[in-house]
């Protein structure tokens, strides 16, 4: 079963690259152009992970991440930004992000981080559901 990844980014060139690259890697991809749109998608669709841009209009990445965690969503989130300092990175990690990608990035780091985080998360969920079904 393909894992579904929500990409939240307002730059069409970024979303096209990510959609193509992640599709090639075997992920099902859904696109949102800002945090508000991303949250709306999550009200009617289950995703296995989120690639979240920091700087966007309407609702930025930090606000969306806060909303995700406040609403109880636990899926892994990878934050993306072209410019981010170390203190901002720490803040995102404290607020529930699992990793960062600094733009621009190549397909290999994208592949490595997505497989490591999203596939590990899927394996953990499958193990948890097997344990709970045995009880």
N, CA, C and O atoms as CSV, one atom per row, in Angstrom:
chain,resi,resn,atom,element,x,y,z
A,1,UNK,N,N,0.839,-1.186,0.000
A,1,UNK,CA,C,0.000,0.000,0.000
A,1,UNK,C,C,0.888,1.254,0.000
A,1,UNK,O,O,1.802,1.374,0.816
A,2,UNK,N,N,0.614,2.168,-0.905
A,2,UNK,CA,C,1.398,3.400,-1.005
A,2,UNK,C,C,1.153,4.295,0.192
A,2,UNK,O,O,0.029,4.419,0.678
A,3,UNK,N,N,2.222,4.914,0.658
A,3,UNK,CA,C,2.064,5.902,1.712
A,3,UNK,C,C,1.674,7.231,1.081
A,3,UNK,O,O,2.154,7.585,0.005
A,4,UNK,N,N,0.802,7.958,1.762
A,4,UNK,CA,C,0.346,9.257,1.262
A,4,UNK,C,C,1.064,10.369,2.016
A,4,UNK,O,O,1.063,10.410,3.246
A,5,UNK,N,N,1.674,11.268,1.253
A,5,UNK,CA,C,2.419,12.394,1.807
A,5,UNK,C,C,1.721,13.690,1.408
A,5,UNK,O,O,1.411,13.896,0.235
A,6,UNK,N,N,1.478,14.553,2.374
A,6,UNK,CA,C,0.920,15.879,2.118
A,6,UNK,C,C,2.072,16.867,2.008
A,6,UNK,O,O,2.864,17.020,2.938
A,7,UNK,N,N,2.157,17.532,0.865
A,7,UNK,CA,C,3.143,18.585,0.660
A,7,UNK,C,C,2.430,19.918,0.846
A,7,UNK,O,O,1.433,20.188,0.177
A,8,UNK,N,N,2.931,20.744,1.746
A,8,UNK,CA,C,2.347,22.061,1.997
A,8,UNK,C,C,3.407,23.103,1.657
A,8,UNK,O,O,4.343,23.329,2.424
A,9,UNK,N,N,3.244,23.741,0.482
A,9,UNK,CA,C,4.227,24.699,-0.016
A,9,UNK,C,C,3.529,25.597,-1.024
A,9,UNK,O,O,2.745,25.123,-1.847
A,10,UNK,N,N,3.811,26.882,-0.962
A,10,UNK,CA,C,3.150,27.841,-1.856
A,10,UNK,C,C,3.885,28.067,-3.171
A,10,UNK,O,O,3.376,28.773,-4.042
A,11,UNK,N,N,5.067,27.485,-3.336
A,11,UNK,CA,C,5.849,27.680,-4.555
A,11,UNK,C,C,5.584,26.547,-5.548
A,11,UNK,O,O,5.952,25.403,-5.281
A,12,UNK,N,N,4.947,26.845,-6.698
A,12,UNK,CA,C,4.628,25.794,-7.678
A,12,UNK,C,C,5.840,24.994,-8.148
A,12,UNK,O,O,5.730,23.788,-8.371
A,13,UNK,N,N,6.988,25.641,-8.302
A,13,UNK,CA,C,8.175,24.904,-8.753
A,13,UNK,C,C,8.579,23.857,-7.710
A,13,UNK,O,O,9.007,22.761,-8.071
A,14,UNK,N,N,8.447,24.183,-6.429
A,14,UNK,CA,C,8.764,23.229,-5.364
A,14,UNK,C,C,7.760,22.081,-5.333
A,14,UNK,O,O,8.148,20.918,-5.219
A,15,UNK,N,N,6.480,22.402,-5.433
A,15,UNK,CA,C,5.473,21.342,-5.365
A,15,UNK,C,C,5.574,20.407,-6.563
A,15,UNK,O,O,5.378,19.200,-6.419
A,16,UNK,N,N,5.878,20.946,-7.750
A,16,UNK,CA,C,6.041,20.081,-8.931
A,16,UNK,C,C,7.230,19.141,-8.747
A,16,UNK,O,O,7.134,17.947,-9.031
A,17,UNK,N,N,8.360,19.690,-8.265
A,17,UNK,CA,C,9.546,18.854,-8.031
A,17,UNK,C,C,9.232,17.761,-7.005
A,17,UNK,O,O,9.514,16.585,-7.236
A,18,UNK,N,N,8.652,18.154,-5.880
A,18,UNK,CA,C,8.372,17.191,-4.818
A,18,UNK,C,C,7.353,16.146,-5.250
A,18,UNK,O,O,7.508,14.963,-4.947
A,19,UNK,N,N,6.321,16.573,-5.949
A,19,UNK,CA,C,5.302,15.630,-6.425
A,19,UNK,C,C,5.928,14.606,-7.372
A,19,UNK,O,O,5.650,13.412,-7.270
A,20,UNK,N,N,6.762,15.067,-8.279
A,20,UNK,CA,C,7.422,14.180,-9.227
A,20,UNK,C,C,8.403,13.240,-8.517
A,20,UNK,O,O,8.382,12.030,-8.740
A,21,UNK,N,N,9.258,13.804,-7.665
A,21,UNK,CA,C,10.272,13.003,-6.977
A,21,UNK,C,C,9.642,11.976,-6.044
A,21,UNK,O,O,10.035,10.810,-6.055
A,22,UNK,N,N,8.677,12.390,-5.245
A,22,UNK,CA,C,8.047,11.462,-4.304
A,22,UNK,C,C,7.184,10.433,-5.024
A,22,UNK,O,O,7.100,9.281,-4.599
A,23,UNK,N,N,6.545,10.849,-6.110
A,23,UNK,CA,C,5.792,9.890,-6.928
A,23,UNK,C,C,6.721,8.825,-7.484
A,23,UNK,O,O,6.390,7.640,-7.475
A,24,UNK,N,N,7.874,9.244,-7.963
A,24,UNK,CA,C,8.885,8.318,-8.481
A,24,UNK,C,C,9.357,7.353,-7.395
A,24,UNK,O,O,9.652,6.192,-7.676
A,25,UNK,N,N,9.426,7.835,-6.160
A,25,UNK,CA,C,9.871,7.000,-5.038
A,25,UNK,C,C,8.761,6.097,-4.503
A,25,UNK,O,O,8.993,5.314,-3.583
A,26,UNK,N,N,7.562,6.200,-5.070
A,26,UNK,CA,C,6.478,5.303,-4.688
A,26,UNK,C,C,5.479,5.857,-3.702
A,26,UNK,O,O,4.652,5.108,-3.184
A,27,UNK,N,N,5.532,7.152,-3.427
A,27,UNK,CA,C,4.571,7.769,-2.509
A,27,UNK,C,C,3.386,8.317,-3.284
A,27,UNK,O,O,3.526,8.735,-4.434
A,28,UNK,N,N,2.234,8.315,-2.663
A,28,UNK,CA,C,1.054,9.008,-3.175
A,28,UNK,C,C,1.142,10.431,-2.620
A,28,UNK,O,O,1.339,10.608,-1.418
A,29,UNK,N,N,1.000,11.444,-3.475
A,29,UNK,CA,C,1.251,12.823,-3.070
A,29,UNK,C,C,-0.022,13.663,-3.162
A,29,UNK,O,O,-0.768,13.579,-4.138
A,30,UNK,N,N,-0.252,14.468,-2.139
A,30,UNK,CA,C,-1.345,15.438,-2.101
A,30,UNK,C,C,-0.705,16.803,-1.861
A,30,UNK,O,O,0.234,16.920,-1.073
A,31,UNK,N,N,-1.213,17.836,-2.539
A,31,UNK,CA,C,-0.625,19.174,-2.468
A,31,UNK,C,C,-1.581,20.150,-1.789
A,31,UNK,O,O,-2.783,20.155,-2.056
A,32,UNK,N,N,-1.018,20.978,-0.901
A,32,UNK,CA,C,-1.730,22.129,-0.333
A,32,UNK,C,C,-0.813,23.340,-0.508
A,32,UNK,O,O,0.409,23.208,-0.448
A,33,UNK,N,N,-1.398,24.513,-0.724
A,33,UNK,CA,C,-0.613,25.707,-1.024
A,33,UNK,C,C,-0.381,26.617,0.178
A,33,UNK,O,O,0.311,27.628,0.063
A,34,UNK,N,N,-0.950,26.271,1.320
A,34,UNK,CA,C,-0.703,27.003,2.563
A,34,UNK,C,C,-1.192,26.137,3.719
A,34,UNK,O,O,-1.843,25.114,3.509
A,35,UNK,N,N,-0.873,26.555,4.933
A,35,UNK,CA,C,-1.235,25.768,6.098
A,35,UNK,C,C,-2.725,25.566,6.289
A,35,UNK,O,O,-3.162,24.486,6.686
A,36,UNK,N,N,-3.495,26.581,6.015
A,36,UNK,CA,C,-4.946,26.454,6.171
A,36,UNK,C,C,-5.501,25.395,5.222
A,36,UNK,O,O,-6.332,24.574,5.611
A,37,UNK,N,N,-5.036,25.421,3.976
A,37,UNK,CA,C,-5.463,24.428,2.992
A,37,UNK,C,C,-5.006,23.026,3.415
A,37,UNK,O,O,-5.736,22.050,3.242
A,38,UNK,N,N,-3.802,22.938,3.965
A,38,UNK,CA,C,-3.302,21.653,4.448
A,38,UNK,C,C,-4.156,21.087,5.571
A,38,UNK,O,O,-4.469,19.896,5.573
A,39,UNK,N,N,-4.536,21.928,6.523
A,39,UNK,CA,C,-5.410,21.478,7.613
A,39,UNK,C,C,-6.774,21.052,7.095
A,39,UNK,O,O,-7.354,20.087,7.592
A,40,UNK,N,N,-7.289,21.764,6.103
A,40,UNK,CA,C,-8.586,21.411,5.508
A,40,UNK,C,C,-8.514,20.032,4.855
A,40,UNK,O,O,-9.437,19.231,5.007
A,41,UNK,N,N,-7.442,19.749,4.139
A,41,UNK,CA,C,-7.271,18.438,3.501
A,41,UNK,C,C,-7.284,17.341,4.556
A,41,UNK,O,O,-7.863,16.276,4.342
A,42,UNK,N,N,-6.649,17.597,5.691
A,42,UNK,CA,C,-6.561,16.584,6.739
A,42,UNK,C,C,-7.900,16.288,7.410
A,42,UNK,O,O,-8.030,15.271,8.093
A,43,UNK,N,N,-8.885,17.144,7.233
A,43,UNK,CA,C,-10.203,16.854,7.817
A,43,UNK,C,C,-10.936,15.749,7.066
A,43,UNK,O,O,-11.870,15.153,7.601
A,44,UNK,N,N,-10.523,15.469,5.833
A,44,UNK,CA,C,-11.215,14.429,5.066
A,44,UNK,C,C,-10.283,13.419,4.403
A,44,UNK,O,O,-10.720,12.631,3.565
A,45,UNK,N,N,-9.002,13.438,4.774
A,45,UNK,CA,C,-8.046,12.518,4.168
A,45,UNK,C,C,-6.969,12.143,5.182
A,45,UNK,O,O,-6.474,12.999,5.916
A,46,UNK,N,N,-6.616,10.885,5.220
A,46,UNK,CA,C,-5.545,10.412,6.088
A,46,UNK,C,C,-4.235,10.466,5.311
A,46,UNK,O,O,-4.162,10.017,4.167
A,47,UNK,N,N,-3.207,11.018,5.942
A,47,UNK,CA,C,-1.875,11.037,5.328
A,47,UNK,C,C,-0.887,10.393,6.294
A,47,UNK,O,O,-1.107,10.355,7.504
A,48,UNK,N,N,0.205,9.887,5.728
A,48,UNK,CA,C,1.222,9.219,6.533
A,48,UNK,C,C,2.322,10.168,6.980
A,48,UNK,O,O,3.106,9.840,7.871
A,49,UNK,N,N,2.382,11.349,6.363
A,49,UNK,CA,C,3.399,12.317,6.722
A,49,UNK,C,C,3.187,13.625,5.993
A,49,UNK,O,O,2.424,13.700,5.030
A,50,UNK,N,N,3.875,14.662,6.466
A,50,UNK,CA,C,3.734,16.011,5.900
A,50,UNK,C,C,5.120,16.583,5.615
A,50,UNK,O,O,6.022,16.509,6.449
A,51,UNK,N,N,5.270,17.156,4.418
A,51,UNK,CA,C,6.426,17.990,4.084
A,51,UNK,C,C,5.919,19.416,4.143
A,51,UNK,O,O,5.048,19.795,3.360
A,52,UNK,N,N,6.446,20.210,5.052
A,52,UNK,CA,C,5.861,21.502,5.395
A,52,UNK,C,C,6.846,22.653,5.201
A,52,UNK,O,O,7.892,22.701,5.849
A,53,UNK,N,N,6.506,23.575,4.308
A,53,UNK,CA,C,7.317,24.765,4.099
A,53,UNK,C,C,7.116,25.716,5.275
A,53,UNK,O,O,6.038,25.755,5.869
A,54,UNK,N,N,8.147,26.479,5.610
A,54,UNK,CA,C,8.081,27.413,6.729
A,54,UNK,C,C,7.339,28.688,6.339
A,54,UNK,O,O,6.404,29.102,7.025
A,55,UNK,N,N,7.758,29.311,5.235
A,55,UNK,CA,C,7.231,30.630,4.856
A,55,UNK,C,C,6.169,30.508,3.768
A,55,UNK,O,O,6.469,30.175,2.622
A,56,UNK,N,N,4.918,30.784,4.149
A,56,UNK,CA,C,3.792,30.737,3.215
A,56,UNK,C,C,2.786,31.814,3.603
A,56,UNK,O,O,2.724,32.233,4.759
A,57,UNK,N,N,2.000,32.257,2.626
A,57,UNK,CA,C,0.923,33.196,2.956
A,57,UNK,C,C,-0.248,32.470,3.630
A,57,UNK,O,O,-0.287,31.240,3.660
A,58,UNK,N,N,-1.162,33.210,4.149
A,58,UNK,CA,C,-2.402,32.746,4.793
A,58,UNK,C,C,-2.128,32.038,6.109
A,58,UNK,O,O,-2.588,32.498,7.154
A,59,UNK,N,N,-1.382,30.917,6.090
A,59,UNK,CA,C,-0.962,30.251,7.328
A,59,UNK,C,C,0.428,29.668,7.092
A,59,UNK,O,O,0.618,28.843,6.198
A,60,UNK,N,N,1.395,30.099,7.895
A,60,UNK,CA,C,2.771,29.634,7.712
A,60,UNK,C,C,2.970,28.245,8.329
A,60,UNK,O,O,2.074,27.693,8.968
A,61,UNK,N,N,4.168,27.704,8.116
A,61,UNK,CA,C,4.469,26.354,8.575
A,61,UNK,C,C,4.438,26.182,10.078
A,61,UNK,O,O,3.964,25.160,10.574
A,62,UNK,N,N,4.932,27.159,10.807
A,62,UNK,CA,C,4.947,27.044,12.270
A,62,UNK,C,C,3.525,27.010,12.829
A,62,UNK,O,O,3.222,26.218,13.722
A,63,UNK,N,N,2.670,27.861,12.307
A,63,UNK,CA,C,1.277,27.872,12.770
A,63,UNK,C,C,0.588,26.557,12.431
A,63,UNK,O,O,-0.157,26.013,13.247
A,64,UNK,N,N,0.839,26.042,11.216
A,64,UNK,CA,C,0.213,24.769,10.845
A,64,UNK,C,C,0.711,23.644,11.741
A,64,UNK,O,O,-0.081,22.814,12.188
A,65,UNK,N,N,2.012,23.606,12.009
A,65,UNK,CA,C,2.550,22.566,12.884
A,65,UNK,C,C,1.920,22.651,14.276
A,65,UNK,O,O,1.547,21.629,14.850
A,66,UNK,N,N,1.804,23.854,14.813
A,66,UNK,CA,C,1.150,24.038,16.115
A,66,UNK,C,C,-0.286,23.522,16.083
A,66,UNK,O,O,-0.721,22.825,16.999
A,67,UNK,N,N,-1.020,23.866,15.026
A,67,UNK,CA,C,-2.415,23.422,14.877
A,67,UNK,C,C,-2.507,21.899,14.768
A,67,UNK,O,O,-3.377,21.277,15.377
A,68,UNK,N,N,-1.601,21.305,13.984
A,68,UNK,CA,C,-1.592,19.843,13.840
A,68,UNK,C,C,-1.475,19.172,15.193
A,68,UNK,O,O,-2.263,18.289,15.535
A,69,UNK,N,N,-0.488,19.598,15.954
A,69,UNK,CA,C,-0.241,18.950,17.243
A,69,UNK,C,C,-1.349,19.267,18.237
A,69,UNK,O,O,-1.724,18.405,19.032
A,70,UNK,N,N,-1.881,20.494,18.209
A,70,UNK,CA,C,-2.970,20.870,19.112
A,70,UNK,C,C,-4.218,20.027,18.830
A,70,UNK,O,O,-4.947,19.660,19.752
A,71,UNK,N,N,-4.456,19.725,17.554
A,71,UNK,CA,C,-5.627,18.925,17.168
A,71,UNK,C,C,-5.395,17.432,17.337
A,71,UNK,O,O,-6.307,16.639,17.104
A,72,UNK,N,N,-4.189,17.032,17.740
A,72,UNK,CA,C,-3.919,15.634,18.023
A,72,UNK,C,C,-3.354,14.815,16.869
A,72,UNK,O,O,-3.232,13.596,16.988
A,73,UNK,N,N,-3.009,15.452,15.767
A,73,UNK,CA,C,-2.391,14.721,14.660
A,73,UNK,C,C,-0.972,14.338,15.061
A,73,UNK,O,O,-0.223,15.163,15.585
A,74,UNK,N,N,-0.609,13.090,14.814
A,74,UNK,CA,C,0.700,12.596,15.242
A,74,UNK,C,C,1.622,12.197,14.091
A,74,UNK,O,O,2.741,11.742,14.328
A,75,UNK,N,N,1.166,12.362,12.854
A,75,UNK,CA,C,2.007,11.943,11.736
A,75,UNK,C,C,3.319,12.723,11.712
A,75,UNK,O,O,3.377,13.859,12.183
A,76,UNK,N,N,4.376,12.113,11.162
A,76,UNK,CA,C,5.665,12.807,11.087
A,76,UNK,C,C,5.582,14.038,10.179
A,76,UNK,O,O,4.872,14.045,9.173
A,77,UNK,N,N,6.322,15.067,10.562
A,77,UNK,CA,C,6.387,16.304,9.788
A,77,UNK,C,C,7.853,16.640,9.518
A,77,UNK,O,O,8.675,16.702,10.432
A,78,UNK,N,N,8.154,16.853,8.243
A,78,UNK,CA,C,9.475,17.311,7.835
A,78,UNK,C,C,9.316,18.757,7.395
A,78,UNK,O,O,8.533,19.056,6.495
A,79,UNK,N,N,10.058,19.646,8.029
A,79,UNK,CA,C,9.981,21.077,7.727
A,79,UNK,C,C,10.995,21.418,6.642
A,79,UNK,O,O,12.120,20.919,6.647
A,80,UNK,N,N,10.575,22.285,5.703
A,80,UNK,CA,C,11.446,22.711,4.603
A,80,UNK,C,C,11.578,24.226,4.629
A,80,UNK,O,O,10.614,24.942,4.898
A,81,UNK,N,N,12.791,24.704,4.344
A,81,UNK,CA,C,12.996,26.145,4.262
A,81,UNK,C,C,14.275,26.441,3.492
A,81,UNK,O,O,15.225,25.658,3.510
A,82,UNK,N,N,14.281,27.577,2.822
A,82,UNK,CA,C,15.474,28.032,2.130
A,82,UNK,C,C,16.424,28.747,3.070
A,82,UNK,O,O,17.630,28.802,2.830
A,83,UNK,N,N,15.880,29.285,4.127
A,83,UNK,CA,C,16.709,29.996,5.094
A,83,UNK,C,C,16.122,29.782,6.495
A,83,UNK,O,O,15.003,30.192,6.803
A,84,UNK,N,N,16.915,29.138,7.302
A,84,UNK,CA,C,16.463,28.861,8.660
A,84,UNK,C,C,17.695,28.800,9.568
A,84,UNK,O,O,18.706,28.193,9.214
A,85,UNK,N,N,17.602,29.421,10.718
A,85,UNK,CA,C,18.740,29.404,11.634
A,85,UNK,C,C,18.571,28.287,12.658
A,85,UNK,O,O,17.512,27.669,12.766
A,86,UNK,N,N,19.634,28.049,13.397
A,86,UNK,CA,C,19.653,26.932,14.330
A,86,UNK,C,C,18.603,27.055,15.424
A,86,UNK,O,O,18.000,26.053,15.811
A,87,UNK,N,N,18.372,28.259,15.930
A,87,UNK,CA,C,17.379,28.422,17.000
A,87,UNK,C,C,15.965,28.149,16.472
A,87,UNK,O,O,15.128,27.611,17.196
A,88,UNK,N,N,15.701,28.518,15.221
A,88,UNK,CA,C,14.393,28.232,14.621
A,88,UNK,C,C,14.231,26.730,14.416
A,88,UNK,O,O,13.150,26.187,14.642
A,89,UNK,N,N,15.292,26.060,13.993
A,89,UNK,CA,C,15.238,24.601,13.838
A,89,UNK,C,C,14.899,23.928,15.162
A,89,UNK,O,O,14.048,23.040,15.217
A,90,UNK,N,N,15.577,24.360,16.236
A,90,UNK,CA,C,15.299,23.782,17.563
A,90,UNK,C,C,13.842,24.016,17.966
A,90,UNK,O,O,13.198,23.131,18.529
A,91,UNK,N,N,13.332,25.201,17.677
A,91,UNK,CA,C,11.948,25.520,18.003
A,91,UNK,C,C,10.979,24.572,17.296
A,91,UNK,O,O,10.046,24.062,17.916
A,92,UNK,N,N,11.201,24.333,15.993
A,92,UNK,CA,C,10.343,23.409,15.249
A,92,UNK,C,C,10.428,21.994,15.814
A,92,UNK,O,O,9.411,21.304,15.897
A,93,UNK,N,N,11.615,21.554,16.201
A,93,UNK,CA,C,11.760,20.224,16.793
A,93,UNK,C,C,11.008,20.131,18.120
A,93,UNK,O,O,10.368,19.119,18.405
A,94,UNK,N,N,11.086,21.191,18.933
A,94,UNK,CA,C,10.365,21.211,20.205
A,94,UNK,C,C,8.855,21.179,19.977
A,94,UNK,O,O,8.105,20.645,20.794
A,95,UNK,N,N,8.423,21.754,18.864
A,95,UNK,CA,C,6.983,21.821,18.581
A,95,UNK,C,C,6.476,20.609,17.802
A,95,UNK,O,O,5.302,20.563,17.434
A,96,UNK,N,N,7.349,19.623,17.544
A,96,UNK,CA,C,6.858,18.370,16.984
A,96,UNK,C,C,7.323,17.992,15.601
A,96,UNK,O,O,6.848,16.992,15.063
A,97,UNK,N,N,8.233,18.743,14.993
A,97,UNK,CA,C,8.782,18.324,13.694
A,97,UNK,C,C,9.804,17.210,13.919
A,97,UNK,O,O,10.455,17.150,14.962
A,98,UNK,N,N,9.934,16.329,12.923
A,98,UNK,CA,C,10.890,15.241,13.030
A,98,UNK,C,C,12.224,15.549,12.347
A,98,UNK,O,O,13.257,15.000,12.730
A,99,UNK,N,N,12.205,16.431,11.330
A,99,UNK,CA,C,13.435,16.696,10.574
A,99,UNK,C,C,13.290,17.968,9.755
A,99,UNK,O,O,12.215,18.563,9.675
A,100,UNK,N,N,14.418,18.372,9.140
A,100,UNK,CA,C,14.466,19.558,8.284
A,100,UNK,C,C,15.100,19.224,6.955
A,100,UNK,O,O,15.985,18.373,6.868
A,101,UNK,N,N,14.643,19.895,5.929
A,101,UNK,CA,C,15.306,19.900,4.628
A,101,UNK,C,C,15.565,21.359,4.284
A,101,UNK,O,O,14.654,22.186,4.335
A,102,UNK,N,N,16.793,21.670,3.939
A,102,UNK,CA,C,17.145,23.035,3.552
A,102,UNK,C,C,17.084,23.121,2.033
A,102,UNK,O,O,17.767,22.372,1.334
A,103,UNK,N,N,16.261,24.042,1.520
A,103,UNK,CA,C,16.103,24.231,0.076
A,103,UNK,C,C,17.274,25.026,-0.481
A,103,UNK,O,O,17.829,25.866,0.228
A,104,UNK,N,N,17.657,24.795,-1.697
A,104,UNK,CA,C,17.192,23.704,-2.564
A,104,UNK,C,C,17.870,22.397,-2.165
A,104,UNK,O,O,18.994,22.408,-1.664
A,105,UNK,N,N,17.202,21.289,-2.381
A,105,UNK,CA,C,17.772,19.985,-2.060
A,105,UNK,C,C,17.621,19.065,-3.262
A,105,UNK,O,O,16.773,19.282,-4.129
A,106,UNK,N,N,18.459,18.034,-3.298
A,106,UNK,CA,C,18.433,17.048,-4.372
A,106,UNK,C,C,17.521,15.891,-3.988
A,106,UNK,O,O,17.050,15.803,-2.854
A,107,UNK,N,N,17.282,15.017,-4.937
A,107,UNK,CA,C,16.381,13.898,-4.710
A,107,UNK,C,C,16.951,12.900,-3.695
A,107,UNK,O,O,16.184,12.293,-2.947
A,108,UNK,N,N,18.258,12.717,-3.651
A,108,UNK,CA,C,18.835,11.708,-2.754
A,108,UNK,C,C,18.595,12.041,-1.272
A,108,UNK,O,O,18.125,11.174,-0.536
A,109,UNK,N,N,18.902,13.271,-0.803
A,109,UNK,CA,C,18.570,13.577,0.604
A,109,UNK,C,C,17.073,13.493,0.871
A,109,UNK,O,O,16.656,13.055,1.943
A,110,UNK,N,N,16.261,13.912,-0.100
A,110,UNK,CA,C,14.802,13.817,0.038
A,110,UNK,C,C,14.394,12.357,0.207
A,110,UNK,O,O,13.612,12.026,1.099
A,111,UNK,N,N,14.916,11.501,-0.634
A,111,UNK,CA,C,14.601,10.074,-0.557
A,111,UNK,C,C,15.025,9.495,0.785
A,111,UNK,O,O,14.257,8.785,1.434
A,112,UNK,N,N,16.247,9.800,1.198
A,112,UNK,CA,C,16.756,9.248,2.454
A,112,UNK,C,C,15.901,9.651,3.645
A,112,UNK,O,O,15.519,8.811,4.459
A,113,UNK,N,N,15.608,10.924,3.738
A,113,UNK,CA,C,14.868,11.407,4.906
A,113,UNK,C,C,13.415,10.927,4.889
A,113,UNK,O,O,12.874,10.570,5.936
A,114,UNK,N,N,12.778,10.915,3.714
A,114,UNK,CA,C,11.387,10.459,3.635
A,114,UNK,C,C,11.283,8.977,3.960
A,114,UNK,O,O,10.393,8.566,4.704
A,115,UNK,N,N,12.175,8.184,3.417
A,115,UNK,CA,C,12.123,6.755,3.717
A,115,UNK,C,C,12.418,6.492,5.181
A,115,UNK,O,O,11.764,5.661,5.811
A,116,UNK,N,N,13.389,7.188,5.719
A,116,UNK,CA,C,13.753,6.970,7.123
A,116,UNK,C,C,12.599,7.345,8.051
A,116,UNK,O,O,12.258,6.581,8.954
A,117,UNK,N,N,12.014,8.482,7.840
A,117,UNK,CA,C,10.989,8.967,8.767
A,117,UNK,C,C,9.614,8.380,8.476
A,117,UNK,O,O,8.956,7.870,9.383
A,118,UNK,N,N,9.172,8.444,7.221
A,118,UNK,CA,C,7.814,7.998,6.913
A,118,UNK,C,C,7.684,6.478,6.948
A,118,UNK,O,O,6.679,5.957,7.431
A,119,UNK,N,N,8.683,5.762,6.445
A,119,UNK,CA,C,8.592,4.309,6.456
A,119,UNK,C,C,8.796,3.748,7.856
A,119,UNK,O,O,8.142,2.773,8.226
A,120,UNK,N,N,9.693,4.346,8.645
A,120,UNK,CA,C,9.846,3.924,10.036
A,120,UNK,C,C,8.553,4.130,10.802
A,120,UNK,O,O,8.168,3.286,11.612
A,121,UNK,N,N,7.875,5.252,10.554
A,121,UNK,CA,C,6.613,5.540,11.217
A,121,UNK,C,C,5.554,4.506,10.841
A,121,UNK,O,O,4.793,4.058,11.699
A,122,UNK,N,N,5.501,4.126,9.567
A,122,UNK,CA,C,4.520,3.130,9.124
A,122,UNK,C,C,4.797,1.785,9.789
A,122,UNK,O,O,3.863,1.105,10.214
A,123,UNK,N,N,6.071,1.393,9.884
A,123,UNK,CA,C,6.422,0.134,10.545
A,123,UNK,C,C,6.029,0.162,12.013
A,123,UNK,O,O,5.535,-0.836,12.537
A,124,UNK,N,N,6.239,1.292,12.688
A,124,UNK,CA,C,5.858,1.415,14.097
A,124,UNK,C,C,4.350,1.298,14.262
A,124,UNK,O,O,3.872,0.641,15.187
A,125,UNK,N,N,3.596,1.939,13.361
A,125,UNK,CA,C,2.144,1.873,13.443
A,125,UNK,C,C,1.647,0.452,13.213
A,125,UNK,O,O,0.727,-0.005,13.891
A,126,UNK,N,N,2.258,-0.250,12.250
A,126,UNK,CA,C,1.854,-1.628,11.982
A,126,UNK,C,C,2.170,-2.513,13.181
A,126,UNK,O,O,1.361,-3.369,13.538
A,127,UNK,N,N,3.327,-2.326,13.810
A,127,UNK,CA,C,3.688,-3.102,14.989
A,127,UNK,C,C,2.729,-2.821,16.137
A,127,UNK,O,O,2.319,-3.741,16.844
A,128,UNK,N,N,2.370,-1.556,16.325
A,128,UNK,CA,C,1.433,-1.186,17.393
A,128,UNK,C,C,0.072,-1.797,17.167
A,128,UNK,O,O,-0.549,-2.292,18.107
A,129,UNK,N,N,-0.411,-1.772,15.919
A,129,UNK,CA,C,-1.737,-2.339,15.648
A,129,UNK,C,C,-1.727,-3.853,15.808
A,129,UNK,O,O,-2.731,-4.433,16.221
A,130,UNK,N,N,-0.606,-4.506,15.486
A,130,UNK,CA,C,-0.511,-5.956,15.683
A,130,UNK,C,C,-0.516,-6.286,17.161
A,130,UNK,O,O,-1.139,-7.263,17.575
A,131,UNK,N,N,0.178,-5.476,17.971
A,131,UNK,CA,C,0.193,-5.692,19.413
A,131,UNK,C,C,-1.184,-5.506,20.014
A,131,UNK,O,O,-1.623,-6.308,20.839
A,132,UNK,N,N,-1.878,-4.432,19.597
A,132,UNK,CA,C,-3.192,-4.158,20.180
A,132,UNK,C,C,-4.218,-5.198,19.726
A,132,UNK,O,O,-5.177,-5.461,20.452
A,133,UNK,N,N,-4.042,-5.793,18.546
A,133,UNK,CA,C,-5.004,-6.806,18.091
A,133,UNK,C,C,-4.778,-8.142,18.799
A,133,UNK,O,O,-5.661,-9.000,18.790
A,134,UNK,N,N,-3.615,-8.327,19.406
A,134,UNK,CA,C,-3.313,-9.561,20.143
A,134,UNK,C,C,-3.839,-9.528,21.565
A,134,UNK,O,O,-3.931,-10.565,22.221
A,135,UNK,N,N,-4.188,-8.333,22.049
A,135,UNK,CA,C,-4.621,-8.201,23.454
A,135,UNK,C,C,-6.021,-8.658,23.637
A,135,UNK,O,O,-6.544,-8.615,24.751
